[in-house]
């Protein structure tokens, strides 16, 4: 009916706004920590190895928490699961402002688990509710994710100086947009769609563990995430070691995270129109390689150029990978299965990056080995990415052929 059109349009806009706001809160909590590591060292006695563990924890729990997302979604619905994710993010971010390292690490684990749930569910939600606008919505939410990370990197130190509250003030500021996202998302709970919860399905969902293409995709996303989170965690420290002041080092990280923003807005739509995305994978990997070579051989010569190239290459490749999740699967359930697998194993691999870098720096006293290792890892990343970008579907295999009708979900969050 014509009268229903505005309501449907309004619901779609509100849903889209909720997705974008959720995405905007998935990186500031991490990016803000990278710029205040020196203050954490002074205030809480955090060592370089401890800082490496702190940087690695969210990424590791991205992997450990990813399998929880589809289970939670089937149990209470994807909308309610995302509400739980936001609540965990807020609670964890608040807890880590406490006066001890125990609270800092505990809060980091909790918010990492919340982010993991949202990481997994957003691609499937886009495929389910925006099947004809996958490129547009993927572009919007990945752009929001990248822009928010850049904003956090650029403003955390100045906010700390302005608020005069040490590291707690600027880190606490990023709780506010998370609360806003939760409030905007609340209306979705009333219109939660039963979809997967109300129809027969394989008891444990589709399995990709025996699918070679799914493993190649997982390797691509894992190594890409390893580079991304290592740079996100340590780029300011690398540059301060070369004599760059903290504000400039934060600005360099901001450049690395924001330079790809215009590209991420249009790349998913452009990639979605092509049958094959291998040229995108190859080109973006090459751009990242040039930036890392520059950082390796002449880090302070043109630092903004190196940071920009690294950020453009890895920043644009990340939304490309998320878009491939929707392009290489046939259904929302398959997209969630691929998202779960790639982020479970991929982020566990990626989590080793920040941790290994902290240990490697403690042992060698230099950042050169770190950059060299990241450069070498681009080779398997490229090979896996080229395989994942070919024009074919990833077909899950049901773990159990029998299906069952689950009990109706009546619990409210």
C-alpha positions in Angstrom: 0.0 0.0 0.0 1.3 3.5 -0.7 0.7 4.6 2.9 3.1 1.9 4.1 6.0 3.1 1.9 7.1 6.0 4.2 7.1 3.7 7.2 9.2 1.1 5.3 11.6 3.8 4.2 11.8 5.3 7.7 12.5 1.8 9.1 15.2 1.2 6.6 16.8 4.6 7.3 16.7 3.9 11.0 18.2 0.5 10.5 20.9 1.8 8.3 21.8 4.5 10.8 22.0 1.9 13.5 24.4 -0.2 11.5 26.6 2.8 10.7 26.7 3.9 14.4 27.5 0.4 15.6 30.4 0.2 13.1 31.6 3.6 14.3 32.2 2.2 17.7 34.2 -0.9 16.7 37.6 0.7 16.6 37.9 3.9 18.7 38.3 1.9 21.9 41.3 0.2 20.4 42.8 3.2 18.5 42.6 5.4 21.5 44.8 3.1 23.6 47.7 3.2 21.0 48.2 6.9 21.5 48.4 6.8 25.4 50.6 3.8 25.9 53.3 6.1 27.4 50.8 7.5 29.9 49.7 3.9 30.8 53.3 3.0 31.4 53.7 6.0 33.7 50.3 5.7 35.4 50.0 1.9 35.8 53.5 0.7 35.3 52.7 -1.0 32.1 55.8 -2.6 30.4 56.4 -2.8 26.7 55.4 -6.5 26.8 52.4 -5.6 28.9 51.5 -3.0 26.3 51.8 -5.7 23.6 49.5 -8.0 25.5 47.0 -5.1 26.0 47.1 -4.3 22.2 46.7 -8.0 21.4 43.9 -8.8 23.7 41.0 -7.2 21.8 42.1 -8.8 18.6 42.5 -12.2 20.2 39.0 -11.9 21.7 37.7 -10.9 18.3 38.7 -14.4 17.3 37.6 -16.2 20.5 34.3 -14.3 20.7 33.4 -14.7 17.0 31.9 -18.2 17.4 29.6 -16.9 20.1 27.9 -14.5 17.6 25.9 -17.0 15.5 24.9 -18.9 18.6 23.7 -15.8 20.3 22.0 -14.7 17.1 20.1 -18.0 16.8 19.2 -17.9 20.5 17.9 -14.3 20.8 17.9 -12.9 17.3 20.5 -10.8 15.5 19.0 -7.5 16.7 19.2 -8.4 20.3 22.6 -10.0 19.9 23.9 -6.6 18.6 22.4 -4.9 21.6 24.3 -7.3 23.8 27.4 -6.5 21.9 27.0 -2.8 22.4 26.3 -3.3 26.1 29.5 -5.4 26.5 31.5 -2.7 24.7 30.2 0.0 27.0 30.7 -2.0 30.1 34.2 -3.1 29.1 35.3 0.5 28.2 34.1 1.8 31.5 35.7 -1.0 33.5 39.1 -0.5 32.0 39.2 3.1 33.4 39.7 1.6 36.9 42.8 2.1 39.0 44.6 -1.2 38.3 46.0 -3.2 35.5 43.6 -6.0 36.4 40.6 -3.8 35.6 42.4 -2.5 32.5 42.9 -6.0 31.0 39.5 -7.3 32.2 37.6 -4.4 30.6 39.6 -4.8 27.4 38.6 -8.5 27.2 34.9 -7.7 27.7 34.8 -4.9 25.1 36.8 -7.2 22.7 34.1 -9.8 23.1 31.4 -7.3 22.4 33.2 -6.0 19.3 33.7 -9.6 18.1 29.9 -10.2 18.1 29.3 -7.1 16.1 32.1 -7.8 13.7 30.6 -11.2 12.8 26.9 -10.2 12.6 27.1 -7.0 10.6 27.9 -8.5 7.2 25.1 -11.1 7.6 22.7 -8.3 8.6 23.5 -6.3 5.6 23.0 -9.3 3.3 19.7 -10.1 4.9 18.1 -6.6 5.1 19.8 -4.8 2.2 20.3 -7.6 -0.4 20.0 -5.1 -3.3 22.2 -2.5 -1.6 25.1 -4.6 -0.4 27.8 -2.4 -2.0 26.2 0.8 -0.6 25.7 -0.4 2.9 29.0 -2.1 3.1 30.7 1.1 2.0 28.8 3.1 4.6 29.5 1.0 7.5 33.2 0.3 6.7 33.7 4.0 6.1 32.1 4.7 9.4 34.4 2.2 11.0 37.6 3.6 9.4 36.7 7.3 10.0 35.9 6.7 13.7 39.2 4.9 14.2 41.0 7.8 12.6 39.1 10.3 14.7 40.1 8.5 17.9 43.7 8.3 16.8 43.9 12.0 16.0 42.0 13.4 19.0 42.8 11.2 22.0 46.0 13.0 23.0 44.6 16.5 22.4 41.5 15.5 24.4 43.7 14.3 27.2 45.6 17.6 27.3 42.3 19.6 27.2 40.6 17.6 29.9 43.7 17.3 32.0 42.5 13.9 33.3 45.5 11.9 32.1 44.7 8.8 30.0 41.3 8.1 31.6 39.6 11.2 30.3 40.1 10.8 26.6 39.6 7.0 26.7 36.4 7.6 28.6 35.1 10.0 26.0 34.6 7.1 23.6 31.9 5.6 25.8 29.6 8.4 24.8 29.1 7.5 21.1 28.7 3.8 22.1 25.8 4.8 24.4 24.3 6.9 21.5 24.6 3.8 19.2 22.8 1.7 21.8 19.9 4.2 22.1 19.5 4.4 18.3 19.6 0.6 18.0 16.9 0.0 20.7 13.9 0.4 18.3 15.2 -2.6 16.3 14.5 -4.8 19.3 10.7 -4.2 18.7 10.9 -5.2 15.0 13.3 -8.1 15.5 12.9 -10.6 12.7 12.8 -14.3 13.6 14.2 -15.4 10.2 16.8 -18.0 11.2 15.2 -18.6 14.6 11.8 -19.7 13.2 12.7 -22.0 10.3 14.3 -25.5 10.3 18.0 -25.6 10.0 21.0 -27.8 10.5 21.5 -28.3 14.2 24.9 -26.6 14.3 24.6 -24.5 11.2 26.7 -24.7 8.1 30.3 -25.8 8.3 33.2 -24.4 6.3 36.0 -26.3 8.0 36.5 -28.6 5.0 36.2 -25.9 2.4 39.7 -24.9 0.9 38.4 -21.6 -0.5 37.0 -20.6 2.9 40.4 -21.3 4.4 42.1 -19.2 1.8 39.7 -16.4 2.6 40.4 -16.8 6.3 44.2 -16.6 5.7 43.7 -13.4 3.7 41.5 -11.8 6.3 43.8 -13.0 9.1 47.0 -11.6 7.7 45.3 -8.4 6.6 44.0 -7.9 10.1 47.4 -8.7 11.6 49.0 -5.9 9.6 46.1 -3.5 10.3 46.1 -4.1 14.1 49.8 -4.1 14.4 50.0 -0.7 12.7 47.0 0.6 14.7 48.7 -0.5 17.9 52.3 0.4 17.3 52.7 3.1 14.6 52.8 5.9 17.1 55.4 4.1 19.2 57.5 3.5 16.1 57.5 7.1 15.3 58.1 8.4 18.8 61.1 6.1 18.9 62.5 8.0 15.9 62.1 11.3 17.8 58.6 12.3 16.6 56.5 14.0 19.3 53.3 12.2 20.6 50.9 14.6 18.9 52.5 14.2 15.5 52.7 10.4 16.0 49.0 10.4 16.7 48.4 12.5 13.6 50.4 10.0 11.5 48.2 7.2 12.8 45.2 9.3 12.0 46.4 9.7 8.4 47.0 5.9 8.2 43.4 5.3 9.3 41.6 8.1 7.5 43.3 8.2 4.1 41.3 5.2 2.8 38.0 6.7 4.0 36.9 8.1 0.6 37.9 4.8 -1.1 36.0 2.7 1.4 32.9 4.6 0.7 32.9 3.7 -3.0 35.0 0.5 -3.2 32.4 -2.0 -2.0 30.0 -0.7 -4.6 32.6 -0.8 -7.4 33.8 -4.3 -6.3 30.2 -5.6 -6.2 29.7 -4.7 -9.8 32.7 -6.7 -11.0 32.6 -10.4 -11.3 36.2 -10.8 -10.2 38.0 -8.7 -7.5 41.6 -10.0 -8.0 42.8 -6.7 -9.5 41.6 -4.9 -6.4 43.5 -7.4 -4.1 46.7 -7.1 -6.1 46.7 -3.3 -6.4 45.9 -2.7 -2.7 48.6 -5.1 -1.6 51.1 -3.4 -3.8 50.2 0.0 -2.2 50.7 -1.4 1.3 54.1 -2.9 0.3 55.4 0.5 -1.0 54.4 2.2 2.3 56.1 -0.5 4.4 59.3 -0.3 2.3 59.4 3.4 2.9 58.8 3.0 6.6 61.6 0.4 6.6 64.3 2.3 4.7 63.5 6.0 5.4 60.9 6.3 8.1 61.3 10.1 8.8 61.9 11.2 5.2 58.3 11.6 4.2 56.4 10.0 7.1 53.0 11.2 6.1 53.4 9.6 2.6 54.4 6.2 4.2 51.6 6.4 6.7 49.2 7.3 3.9 50.2 4.5 1.6 50.1 1.9 4.4 46.7 3.2 5.4 45.3 3.3 1.9 46.4 -0.2 1.1 45.3 -2.0 4.3 42.4 0.4 5.0 40.8 -0.2 1.6 41.5 -4.0 1.6 39.6 -4.5 4.8 36.2 -3.3 3.5 37.0 -5.3 0.3 37.3 -8.4 2.5 34.1 -7.7 4.3 32.3 -7.1 0.9 33.7 -10.5 -0.4 31.9 -12.2 2.5 28.6 -11.1 1.0 29.7 -11.6 -2.6 31.0 -15.2 -2.1 28.0 -16.5 -0.2 24.4 -17.2 -1.3 22.5 -16.6 1.9 22.6 -14.5 5.1 23.3 -17.7 7.1 26.2 -18.6 4.8 27.6 -15.1 5.1 27.4 -15.4 8.9 29.2 -18.8 8.7 32.0 -17.4 6.6 32.2 -14.2 8.7 32.4 -16.4 11.9 35.2 -18.7 10.5 37.3 -15.9 8.9 37.1 -13.8 12.0 37.5 -16.6 14.5 40.7 -18.0 13.0 41.7 -14.8 11.3 41.6 -12.7 14.4 43.4 -15.3 16.5 46.2 -15.1 14.0 46.0 -11.3 13.9 46.1 -11.1 17.6 49.6 -12.5 17.6 50.8 -9.4 15.7 50.7 -6.7 18.4 51.8 -9.2 21.0 54.8 -10.5 19.0 55.8 -7.0 18.1 56.0 -5.9 21.7 58.1 -9.0 22.6 60.3 -8.5 19.4 60.9 -4.9 20.3 61.9 -5.8 23.9 64.4 -8.4 22.6 65.9 -6.4 19.7 65.4 -2.9 20.9 64.5 -1.9 17.3 61.4 -1.5 15.1 63.2 -2.6 11.9 62.5 -6.4 12.3 58.8 -5.6 12.9 58.4 -3.7 9.6 60.4 -6.4 7.7 58.2 -9.2 9.0 55.0 -7.3 8.0 56.5 -6.8 4.5 57.2 -10.5 4.1 53.7 -11.5 5.3 52.2 -9.6 2.4 53.2 -12.5 0.1 50.9 -15.1 1.6 48.3 -12.5 2.1 48.4 -11.7 -1.6 48.2 -15.3 -2.7 45.3 -16.1 -0.4 43.5 -12.9 -1.4 43.8 -13.7 -5.1 42.2 -17.1 -4.5 39.4 -15.6 -2.4 38.6 -12.9 -5.0 37.8 -15.3 -7.8 34.2 -15.4 -9.1 32.8 -18.4 -7.2 30.6 -19.2 -4.2 31.8 -20.7 -1.0 29.4 -23.5 -0.3 29.1 -24.6 3.4 28.4 -28.2 4.3 25.8 -29.0 7.0 27.4 -30.6 10.0 24.3 -32.7 10.7 21.8 -33.5 7.9 18.8 -33.7 10.3 17.0 -30.5 11.0 14.9 -29.5 13.9 12.3 -26.8 14.8 13.8 -24.7 17.6 11.7 -23.6 20.4 10.3 -20.1 19.9 12.3 -17.3 21.4 10.3 -15.3 23.9 13.0 -13.8 26.0 13.5 -10.0 25.8 16.7 -8.1 26.4 
